[in-house]
Amino acid sequence: MYLARVYVTLKPTVNDPQGLTIKGGLKSLGFEAVGSVRAGKYMEIRLDAASEAEAKSAVTEMCKKLLANPVIEDFRFEVDEAKT
């Protein structure tokens, strides 16, 4: 059993209105040091796989086919053996 931690973020050239809204909220709360915010998605996926390589391959396909929009988003992930 493996645990994948998947991070999906907008590509640097894509506008991030959610990030701008968060930045504005933080500034209005007094966090003036905030220069920028980029919002994204985080997912944890537990999967059965014969090996770490097989798990990584499966997660890559999941990201390409559903979890990330390759036109506007990048993804990265970590795969570790799941602790029970």
Backbone as XML, in Angstrom:
<?xml version="1.0"?>
<chain id="A" units="angstrom">
  <residue number="1" name="MET">
    <atom name="N" x="0.861" y="-1.173" z="0.000"/>
    <atom name="CA" x="0.000" y="0.000" z="0.000"/>
    <atom name="C" x="0.906" y="1.234" z="0.000"/>
  </residue>
  <residue number="2" name="TYR">
    <atom name="N" x="0.564" y="2.187" z="-0.863"/>
    <atom name="CA" x="1.343" y="3.411" z="-0.992"/>
    <atom name="C" x="0.444" y="4.619" z="-0.771"/>
  </residue>
  <residue number="3" name="LEU">
    <atom name="N" x="1.072" y="5.708" z="-0.344"/>
    <atom name="CA" x="0.374" y="6.986" z="-0.167"/>
    <atom name="C" x="1.032" y="8.001" z="-1.080"/>
  </residue>
  <residue number="4" name="ALA">
    <atom name="N" x="0.226" y="8.576" z="-1.968"/>
    <atom name="CA" x="0.715" y="9.631" z="-2.852"/>
    <atom name="C" x="0.186" y="10.968" z="-2.350"/>
  </residue>
  <residue number="5" name="ARG">
    <atom name="N" x="1.065" y="11.932" z="-2.265"/>
    <atom name="CA" x="0.689" y="13.309" z="-1.940"/>
    <atom name="C" x="0.854" y="14.117" z="-3.215"/>
  </residue>
  <residue number="6" name="VAL">
    <atom name="N" x="-0.274" y="14.587" z="-3.747"/>
    <atom name="CA" x="-0.288" y="15.254" z="-5.051"/>
    <atom name="C" x="-0.538" y="16.744" z="-4.862"/>
  </residue>
  <residue number="7" name="TYR">
    <atom name="N" x="0.291" y="17.551" z="-5.509"/>
    <atom name="CA" x="0.171" y="19.007" z="-5.471"/>
    <atom name="C" x="-0.085" y="19.503" z="-6.894"/>
  </residue>
  <residue number="8" name="VAL">
    <atom name="N" x="-1.181" y="20.218" z="-7.080"/>
    <atom name="CA" x="-1.527" y="20.766" z="-8.389"/>
    <atom name="C" x="-1.547" y="22.287" z="-8.256"/>
  </residue>
  <residue number="9" name="THR">
    <atom name="N" x="-0.792" y="22.966" z="-9.119"/>
    <atom name="CA" x="-0.721" y="24.427" z="-9.074"/>
    <atom name="C" x="-0.910" y="25.004" z="-10.471"/>
  </residue>
  <residue number="10" name="LEU">
    <atom name="N" x="-1.383" y="26.231" z="-10.500"/>
    <atom name="CA" x="-1.501" y="26.919" z="-11.779"/>
    <atom name="C" x="-0.108" y="27.197" z="-12.341"/>
  </residue>
  <residue number="11" name="LYS">
    <atom name="N" x="0.022" y="27.148" z="-13.646"/>
    <atom name="CA" x="1.291" y="27.494" z="-14.276"/>
    <atom name="C" x="1.592" y="28.961" z="-13.990"/>
  </residue>
  <residue number="12" name="PRO">
    <atom name="N" x="2.868" y="29.317" z="-13.921"/>
    <atom name="CA" x="3.237" y="30.696" z="-13.566"/>
    <atom name="C" x="2.625" y="31.775" z="-14.462"/>
  </residue>
  <residue number="13" name="THR">
    <atom name="N" x="2.340" y="31.442" z="-15.710"/>
    <atom name="CA" x="1.806" y="32.442" z="-16.636"/>
    <atom name="C" x="0.292" y="32.603" z="-16.556"/>
  </residue>
  <residue number="14" name="VAL">
    <atom name="N" x="-0.375" y="31.770" z="-15.746"/>
    <atom name="CA" x="-1.839" y="31.798" z="-15.633"/>
    <atom name="C" x="-2.238" y="32.713" z="-14.473"/>
  </residue>
  <residue number="15" name="ASN">
    <atom name="N" x="-3.185" y="33.614" z="-14.726"/>
    <atom name="CA" x="-3.698" y="34.474" z="-13.656"/>
    <atom name="C" x="-4.331" y="33.625" z="-12.565"/>
  </residue>
  <residue number="16" name="ASP">
    <atom name="N" x="-4.201" y="34.095" z="-11.316"/>
    <atom name="CA" x="-4.713" y="33.352" z="-10.167"/>
    <atom name="C" x="-5.624" y="34.261" z="-9.338"/>
  </residue>
  <residue number="17" name="PRO">
    <atom name="N" x="-6.896" y="34.420" z="-9.737"/>
    <atom name="CA" x="-7.793" y="35.301" z="-8.988"/>
    <atom name="C" x="-8.003" y="34.858" z="-7.543"/>
  </residue>
  <residue number="18" name="GLN">
    <atom name="N" x="-8.006" y="33.564" z="-7.287"/>
    <atom name="CA" x="-8.163" y="33.082" z="-5.921"/>
    <atom name="C" x="-6.958" y="33.498" z="-5.076"/>
  </residue>
  <residue number="19" name="GLY">
    <atom name="N" x="-5.773" y="33.382" z="-5.626"/>
    <atom name="CA" x="-4.566" y="33.807" z="-4.925"/>
    <atom name="C" x="-4.587" y="35.291" z="-4.627"/>
  </residue>
  <residue number="20" name="LEU">
    <atom name="N" x="-5.059" y="36.097" z="-5.592"/>
    <atom name="CA" x="-5.158" y="37.550" z="-5.372"/>
    <atom name="C" x="-6.150" y="37.877" z="-4.262"/>
  </residue>
  <residue number="21" name="THR">
    <atom name="N" x="-7.259" y="37.152" z="-4.218"/>
    <atom name="CA" x="-8.257" y="37.368" z="-3.169"/>
    <atom name="C" x="-7.678" y="37.006" z="-1.796"/>
  </residue>
  <residue number="22" name="ILE">
    <atom name="N" x="-6.957" y="35.902" z="-1.726"/>
    <atom name="CA" x="-6.332" y="35.494" z="-0.468"/>
    <atom name="C" x="-5.307" y="36.540" z="-0.035"/>
  </residue>
  <residue number="23" name="LYS">
    <atom name="N" x="-4.510" y="37.002" z="-0.977"/>
    <atom name="CA" x="-3.512" y="38.035" z="-0.675"/>
    <atom name="C" x="-4.189" y="39.276" z="-0.108"/>
  </residue>
  <residue number="24" name="GLY">
    <atom name="N" x="-5.280" y="39.717" z="-0.750"/>
    <atom name="CA" x="-6.014" y="40.879" z="-0.267"/>
    <atom name="C" x="-6.547" y="40.667" z="1.142"/>
  </residue>
  <residue number="25" name="GLY">
    <atom name="N" x="-7.071" y="39.482" z="1.408"/>
    <atom name="CA" x="-7.589" y="39.166" z="2.738"/>
    <atom name="C" x="-6.491" y="39.186" z="3.789"/>
  </residue>
  <residue number="26" name="LEU">
    <atom name="N" x="-5.345" y="38.618" z="3.447"/>
    <atom name="CA" x="-4.227" y="38.612" z="4.388"/>
    <atom name="C" x="-3.743" y="40.029" z="4.682"/>
  </residue>
  <residue number="27" name="LYS">
    <atom name="N" x="-3.656" y="40.844" z="3.632"/>
    <atom name="CA" x="-3.237" y="42.240" z="3.831"/>
    <atom name="C" x="-4.235" y="42.995" z="4.694"/>
  </residue>
  <residue number="28" name="SER">
    <atom name="N" x="-5.541" y="42.745" z="4.485"/>
    <atom name="CA" x="-6.551" y="43.444" z="5.284"/>
    <atom name="C" x="-6.512" y="42.997" z="6.748"/>
  </residue>
  <residue number="29" name="LEU">
    <atom name="N" x="-5.937" y="41.826" z="7.014"/>
    <atom name="CA" x="-5.773" y="41.345" z="8.388"/>
    <atom name="C" x="-4.460" y="41.817" z="9.014"/>
  </residue>
  <residue number="30" name="GLY">
    <atom name="N" x="-3.717" y="42.608" z="8.262"/>
    <atom name="CA" x="-2.490" y="43.174" z="8.803"/>
    <atom name="C" x="-1.211" y="42.467" z="8.403"/>
  </residue>
  <residue number="31" name="PHE">
    <atom name="N" x="-1.294" y="41.483" z="7.533"/>
    <atom name="CA" x="-0.099" y="40.773" z="7.080"/>
    <atom name="C" x="0.480" y="41.484" z="5.863"/>
  </residue>
  <residue number="32" name="GLU">
    <atom name="N" x="1.066" y="42.648" z="6.093"/>
    <atom name="CA" x="1.572" y="43.496" z="5.014"/>
    <atom name="C" x="2.783" y="42.907" z="4.297"/>
  </residue>
  <residue number="33" name="ALA">
    <atom name="N" x="3.471" y="41.971" z="4.917"/>
    <atom name="CA" x="4.675" y="41.402" z="4.323"/>
    <atom name="C" x="4.375" y="40.438" z="3.175"/>
  </residue>
  <residue number="34" name="VAL">
    <atom name="N" x="3.115" y="40.061" z="2.990"/>
    <atom name="CA" x="2.756" y="39.099" z="1.940"/>
    <atom name="C" x="2.943" y="39.763" z="0.579"/>
  </residue>
  <residue number="35" name="GLY">
    <atom name="N" x="3.815" y="39.167" z="-0.229"/>
    <atom name="CA" x="4.074" y="39.707" z="-1.559"/>
    <atom name="C" x="3.164" y="39.112" z="-2.620"/>
  </residue>
  <residue number="36" name="SER">
    <atom name="N" x="2.920" y="37.817" z="-2.526"/>
    <atom name="CA" x="2.036" y="37.173" z="-3.490"/>
    <atom name="C" x="1.539" y="35.849" z="-2.915"/>
  </residue>
  <residue number="37" name="VAL">
    <atom name="N" x="0.439" y="35.371" z="-3.484"/>
    <atom name="CA" x="-0.134" y="34.081" z="-3.090"/>
    <atom name="C" x="-0.561" y="33.362" z="-4.361"/>
  </residue>
  <residue number="38" name="ARG">
    <atom name="N" x="-0.218" y="32.091" z="-4.457"/>
    <atom name="CA" x="-0.698" y="31.239" z="-5.539"/>
    <atom name="C" x="-1.487" y="30.117" z="-4.883"/>
  </residue>
  <residue number="39" name="ALA">
    <atom name="N" x="-2.722" y="29.929" z="-5.274"/>
    <atom name="CA" x="-3.571" y="28.880" z="-4.712"/>
    <atom name="C" x="-3.427" y="27.607" z="-5.550"/>
  </residue>
  <residue number="40" name="GLY">
    <atom name="N" x="-3.663" y="26.470" z="-4.918"/>
    <atom name="CA" x="-3.574" y="25.201" z="-5.626"/>
    <atom name="C" x="-4.430" y="24.150" z="-4.953"/>
  </residue>
  <residue number="41" name="LYS">
    <atom name="N" x="-4.172" y="22.897" z="-5.324"/>
    <atom name="CA" x="-4.920" y="21.775" z="-4.758"/>
    <atom name="C" x="-3.922" y="20.775" z="-4.177"/>
  </residue>
  <residue number="42" name="TYR">
    <atom name="N" x="-4.340" y="20.134" z="-3.092"/>
    <atom name="CA" x="-3.543" y="19.084" z="-2.463"/>
    <atom name="C" x="-4.434" y="17.868" z="-2.282"/>
  </residue>
  <residue number="43" name="MET">
    <atom name="N" x="-3.935" y="16.700" z="-2.665"/>
    <atom name="CA" x="-4.701" y="15.464" z="-2.532"/>
    <atom name="C" x="-3.814" y="14.371" z="-1.963"/>
  </residue>
  <residue number="44" name="GLU">
    <atom name="N" x="-4.400" y="13.506" z="-1.161"/>
    <atom name="CA" x="-3.726" y="12.297" z="-0.702"/>
    <atom name="C" x="-4.466" y="11.112" z="-1.292"/>
  </residue>
  <residue number="45" name="ILE">
    <atom name="N" x="-3.722" y="10.241" z="-1.926"/>
    <atom name="CA" x="-4.314" y="9.077" z="-2.587"/>
    <atom name="C" x="-3.606" y="7.822" z="-2.084"/>
  </residue>
  <residue number="46" name="ARG">
    <atom name="N" x="-4.369" y="6.906" z="-1.512"/>
    <atom name="CA" x="-3.828" y="5.607" z="-1.102"/>
    <atom name="C" x="-4.099" y="4.622" z="-2.236"/>
  </residue>
  <residue number="47" name="LEU">
    <atom name="N" x="-3.068" y="3.867" z="-2.595"/>
    <atom name="CA" x="-3.276" y="2.913" z="-3.670"/>
    <atom name="C" x="-2.442" y="1.657" z="-3.457"/>
  </residue>
  <residue number="48" name="ASP">
    <atom name="N" x="-3.007" y="0.559" z="-3.922"/>
    <atom name="CA" x="-2.302" y="-0.713" z="-3.927"/>
    <atom name="C" x="-1.466" y="-0.781" z="-5.192"/>
  </residue>
  <residue number="49" name="ALA">
    <atom name="N" x="-0.215" y="-1.101" z="-5.036"/>
    <atom name="CA" x="0.661" y="-1.260" z="-6.191"/>
    <atom name="C" x="1.743" y="-2.263" z="-5.816"/>
  </residue>
  <residue number="50" name="ALA">
    <atom name="N" x="2.271" y="-2.937" z="-6.814"/>
    <atom name="CA" x="3.294" y="-3.956" z="-6.573"/>
    <atom name="C" x="4.634" y="-3.346" z="-6.181"/>
  </residue>
  <residue number="51" name="SER">
    <atom name="N" x="4.869" y="-2.098" z="-6.612"/>
    <atom name="CA" x="6.143" y="-1.446" z="-6.317"/>
    <atom name="C" x="5.942" y="0.069" z="-6.297"/>
  </residue>
  <residue number="52" name="GLU">
    <atom name="N" x="6.946" y="0.768" z="-5.792"/>
    <atom name="CA" x="6.896" y="2.230" z="-5.787"/>
    <atom name="C" x="6.867" y="2.767" z="-7.213"/>
  </residue>
  <residue number="53" name="ALA">
    <atom name="N" x="7.620" y="2.143" z="-8.097"/>
    <atom name="CA" x="7.639" y="2.573" z="-9.500"/>
    <atom name="C" x="6.252" y="2.445" z="-10.132"/>
  </residue>
  <residue number="54" name="GLU">
    <atom name="N" x="5.558" y="1.349" z="-9.830"/>
    <atom name="CA" x="4.209" y="1.153" z="-10.363"/>
    <atom name="C" x="3.254" y="2.206" z="-9.788"/>
  </residue>
  <residue number="55" name="ALA">
    <atom name="N" x="3.395" y="2.509" z="-8.508"/>
    <atom name="CA" x="2.555" y="3.530" z="-7.883"/>
    <atom name="C" x="2.798" y="4.891" z="-8.524"/>
  </residue>
  <residue number="56" name="LYS">
    <atom name="N" x="4.069" y="5.232" z="-8.735"/>
    <atom name="CA" x="4.402" y="6.521" z="-9.368"/>
    <atom name="C" x="3.837" y="6.602" z="-10.783"/>
  </residue>
  <residue number="57" name="SER">
    <atom name="N" x="3.925" y="5.523" z="-11.513"/>
    <atom name="CA" x="3.387" y="5.494" z="-12.875"/>
    <atom name="C" x="1.874" y="5.714" z="-12.869"/>
  </residue>
  <residue number="58" name="ALA">
    <atom name="N" x="1.192" y="5.046" z="-11.934"/>
    <atom name="CA" x="-0.266" y="5.181" z="-11.839"/>
    <atom name="C" x="-0.654" y="6.609" z="-11.465"/>
  </residue>
  <residue number="59" name="VAL">
    <atom name="N" x="0.060" y="7.215" z="-10.513"/>
    <atom name="CA" x="-0.266" y="8.583" z="-10.088"/>
    <atom name="C" x="0.000" y="9.569" z="-11.224"/>
  </residue>
  <residue number="60" name="THR">
    <atom name="N" x="1.056" y="9.357" z="-11.976"/>
    <atom name="CA" x="1.326" y="10.217" z="-13.132"/>
    <atom name="C" x="0.160" y="10.179" z="-14.108"/>
  </residue>
  <residue number="61" name="GLU">
    <atom name="N" x="-0.345" y="8.997" z="-14.397"/>
    <atom name="CA" x="-1.477" y="8.863" z="-15.308"/>
    <atom name="C" x="-2.736" y="9.510" z="-14.740"/>
  </residue>
  <residue number="62" name="MET">
    <atom name="N" x="-2.971" y="9.355" z="-13.426"/>
    <atom name="CA" x="-4.129" y="9.993" z="-12.782"/>
    <atom name="C" x="-4.066" y="11.510" z="-12.956"/>
  </residue>
  <residue number="63" name="CYS">
    <atom name="N" x="-2.878" y="12.048" z="-12.746"/>
    <atom name="CA" x="-2.714" y="13.503" z="-12.870"/>
    <atom name="C" x="-2.943" y="13.971" z="-14.300"/>
  </residue>
  <residue number="64" name="LYS">
    <atom name="N" x="-2.374" y="13.245" z="-15.243"/>
    <atom name="CA" x="-2.515" y="13.628" z="-16.653"/>
    <atom name="C" x="-3.958" y="13.504" z="-17.149"/>
  </residue>
  <residue number="65" name="LYS">
    <atom name="N" x="-4.685" y="12.492" z="-16.658"/>
    <atom name="CA" x="-6.023" y="12.222" z="-17.179"/>
    <atom name="C" x="-7.150" y="12.914" z="-16.425"/>
  </residue>
  <residue number="66" name="LEU">
    <atom name="N" x="-6.948" y="13.263" z="-15.132"/>
    <atom name="CA" x="-8.060" y="13.813" z="-14.364"/>
    <atom name="C" x="-7.679" y="14.898" z="-13.362"/>
  </residue>
  <residue number="67" name="LEU">
    <atom name="N" x="-6.643" y="14.676" z="-12.598"/>
    <atom name="CA" x="-6.381" y="15.542" z="-11.455"/>
    <atom name="C" x="-5.842" y="16.922" z="-11.814"/>
  </residue>
  <residue number="68" name="ALA">
    <atom name="N" x="-5.155" y="17.041" z="-12.932"/>
    <atom name="CA" x="-4.599" y="18.333" z="-13.352"/>
    <atom name="C" x="-4.992" y="18.624" z="-14.796"/>
  </residue>
  <residue number="69" name="ASN">
    <atom name="N" x="-5.247" y="19.887" z="-15.067"/>
    <atom name="CA" x="-5.512" y="20.333" z="-16.435"/>
    <atom name="C" x="-4.166" y="20.752" z="-17.030"/>
  </residue>
  <residue number="70" name="PRO">
    <atom name="N" x="-3.609" y="19.954" z="-17.952"/>
    <atom name="CA" x="-2.255" y="20.216" z="-18.445"/>
    <atom name="C" x="-2.100" y="21.550" z="-19.193"/>
  </residue>
  <residue number="71" name="VAL">
    <atom name="N" x="-3.190" y="22.139" z="-19.612"/>
    <atom name="CA" x="-3.116" y="23.416" z="-20.323"/>
    <atom name="C" x="-2.753" y="24.544" z="-19.357"/>
  </residue>
  <residue number="72" name="ILE">
    <atom name="N" x="-3.322" y="24.506" z="-18.135"/>
    <atom name="CA" x="-3.111" y="25.618" z="-17.210"/>
    <atom name="C" x="-2.477" y="25.221" z="-15.867"/>
  </residue>
  <residue number="73" name="GLU">
    <atom name="N" x="-2.283" y="23.922" z="-15.634"/>
    <atom name="CA" x="-1.781" y="23.485" z="-14.335"/>
    <atom name="C" x="-0.550" y="22.594" z="-14.458"/>
  </residue>
  <residue number="74" name="ASP">
    <atom name="N" x="0.297" y="22.677" z="-13.443"/>
    <atom name="CA" x="1.421" y="21.770" z="-13.278"/>
    <atom name="C" x="1.107" y="20.860" z="-12.097"/>
  </residue>
  <residue number="75" name="PHE">
    <atom name="N" x="1.762" y="19.720" z="-12.037"/>
    <atom name="CA" x="1.589" y="18.845" z="-10.881"/>
    <atom name="C" x="2.924" y="18.264" z="-10.472"/>
  </residue>
  <residue number="76" name="ARG">
    <atom name="N" x="2.992" y="17.914" z="-9.203"/>
    <atom name="CA" x="4.125" y="17.160" z="-8.661"/>
    <atom name="C" x="3.564" y="16.273" z="-7.566"/>
  </residue>
  <residue number="77" name="PHE">
    <atom name="N" x="4.286" y="15.227" z="-7.240"/>
    <atom name="CA" x="3.800" y="14.335" z="-6.197"/>
    <atom name="C" x="4.954" y="13.613" z="-5.534"/>
  </residue>
  <residue number="78" name="GLU">
    <atom name="N" x="4.638" y="13.070" z="-4.356"/>
    <atom name="CA" x="5.563" y="12.218" z="-3.605"/>
    <atom name="C" x="4.817" y="10.909" z="-3.355"/>
  </residue>
  <residue number="79" name="VAL">
    <atom name="N" x="5.526" y="9.811" z="-3.426"/>
    <atom name="CA" x="4.930" y="8.509" z="-3.127"/>
    <atom name="C" x="5.788" y="7.835" z="-2.066"/>
  </residue>
  <residue number="80" name="ASP">
    <atom name="N" x="5.130" y="7.412" z="-0.996"/>
    <atom name="CA" x="5.805" y="6.700" z="0.093"/>
    <atom name="C" x="4.964" y="5.482" z="0.467"/>
  </residue>
  <residue number="81" name="GLU">
    <atom name="N" x="5.589" y="4.544" z="1.139"/>
    <atom name="CA" x="4.812" y="3.414" z="1.659"/>
    <atom name="C" x="3.864" y="3.954" z="2.712"/>
  </residue>
  <residue number="82" name="ALA">
    <atom name="N" x="2.607" y="3.543" z="2.633"/>
    <atom name="CA" x="1.580" y="4.025" z="3.570"/>
    <atom name="C" x="1.780" y="3.365" z="4.915"/>
  </residue>
  <residue number="83" name="LYS">
    <atom name="N" x="1.628" y="4.168" z="5.940"/>
    <atom name="CA" x="1.643" y="3.636" z="7.298"/>
    <atom name="C" x="0.224" y="3.250" z="7.653"/>
  </residue>
  <residue number="84" name="THR">
    <atom name="N" x="0.046" y="2.111" z="8.267"/>
    <atom name="CA" x="-1.312" y="1.665" z="8.608"/>
    <atom name="C" x="-1.879" y="2.364" z="9.796"/>
  </residue>
</chain>
